Amino acid sequence: MTADELSKRLKVFAIRIIKLVDKKPSTPASRAIINQIVRSGTSPGANYRAALLGKSNKDFLNKLKMVEEELDETAYWLELIMELEMVKPELLQDLYKENKELLRIIVKTILTMRDKINK
């Protein structure tokens, strides 16, 4: 997968997160979760774009770690939404799967970059 393809995939993921939360009812609990998942679900794409502009391999790696953390946090919020049945879990399975796939891609990229730096 190219950097451009991954960047586009992260943007589509962010759009899906935004569309998800726009359909949520407004309760105190849902507002708190919505605020968190909007932040964590949209920032990986922005942080990945920033990583591509990294000034060094170490800078790139550090920014990728931020992407990893945000994707992991988003997985947590999606799990919480499903377990609380704020949205029918079966409606979130595809989004959750995409989150996990993006996380695996980023982790693999981090490991590859670490190897490159340590050589």
N, C-alpha and C positions, 0 to 999 in steps of 0.2 A: 504494500500500500504506500502510495506516495504521500509526502507531507501535505500536498494540496488536497488529496482525497480525504485524509484524516481530518484536516481542518474543516472541510465541508461536512463531514460526518458529525463532528463535534457541534457545528452550528445547527444542523438539523436536530440533534439531540437537545440542544438548548431551546429550540423552537417548540419541540414536543413537550418539554417541561413547562414552558410558559403556557401552552394551550391546556395542559393538564390543570394547572392551578387556576386558570381563568374560569374553569367549570366548577370550582369548589365553592360550597356554601361558606358564608362568613360567620364562623364561631370563634371564640377566643382561642381555642386549641388549634383549629384549622388555620387561623391567621398566623399563629406562631410557626407552625410547620411550613406553611406556604412561604413565609418570608425566608426561612432557612433553605428550602429546596430551590427556590428561585435563585438565590445567591449561589449556592453550591452547584446547581445544575447548569447555570449559564456561564460561570467563570472558567470551566475547563477550556472552552473554545478560545476565549480571550487570552488565557494564560498560554495556551499552545501557540497562538499567533505571536505572543511576546517571546516565547522560547525560540521560535524560528528566527527572531531578530537578535538572538543572543550574541554577545560580543566574544564569547569563547565557548569551548566545549563544556567547561564547568558551569558557566552561566546557563547554557542550554539545559544541562542536567538539573540544576537547581530549579529552574522554571518547570521542567517536566515533573519534578517531585511535587510541586504545587498542584499540577494537573491531577496527579495520582491522588493526592489528599482530597481534593474537591470531588473527584469521581467516587471515591470511597465514601465520603460523607453523603453524597447524593444517594448511593445505594442504601445507606442507613435510613434516610428519610423515606425512600420508596418502600423499604421493608416496613417501616412504622405505619405508613399510609395503608399498606395492604393488611397488616395485622390488625389495625384498628377498623378496617373495612370502611375507611372514608371514601374509598372507591372500590368497586368490586375487584378483588385481586386478579381475576382472570383478564381484566381490562388493562392491567399494568404489567403483565408478564412480558410482553414484547419490549416495552420500554426498559424494564428491569434487565432483561437479557442483553439489550444493546448497551446499557450502562456497564454490565460486567464484561462484555466484549471490548468496549473502549478501554476499560481499566486494564485488561490483559494486554492489549496492544501497547499502552503507555508503559506498563511494567516491563514488557519485553524491550521496549526502546530504551528505558532507563538502564537495564542490565547490559544491553549492547553498548551504550554510551559509557558506562562505567568501565567495561572491558577496554574500550578504545582509549580512555583517559589513563588507565593503569598500565598500558603497554609502554 
